[in-house]
Amino acid sequence: MVTEIAQITVAEGNEASFEKAMREDGGIAHLSACAGVQSVRFGQGVENPSKFAFVVEWDSVEAHNAARDSESFKAFSLLIRPWGIGGVMDHFQLA
């Protein structure tokens, strides 16, 4: 299993709308439905409320790469794309 830690920054003033898109409008549900996803955690920055983090446990990096072609991941991407003004994503082997 690998853990993806992704951070996305949204434009100031759009934090509530972005969180709603992820929690209520299906963003997290679409991501969670991808083959190879074990769990998804999502939250807002404390020091920087315009920054959000996704912590996703995947079966493997290969599973993550394969999921990018799935309908669930495409739906997730469509919901996240309008909000982001920057971000970073890495995979980790955590003990």
Secondary structure by P-SEA (a helix, b strand, c coil): cbbbbbbbbccccaaaaaaaaaccccaaaaaaacccccbbbbbbbcccccbbbbbbbcccaaaaaaacccaaaaaaaaaaccccccbbbbbbbcc
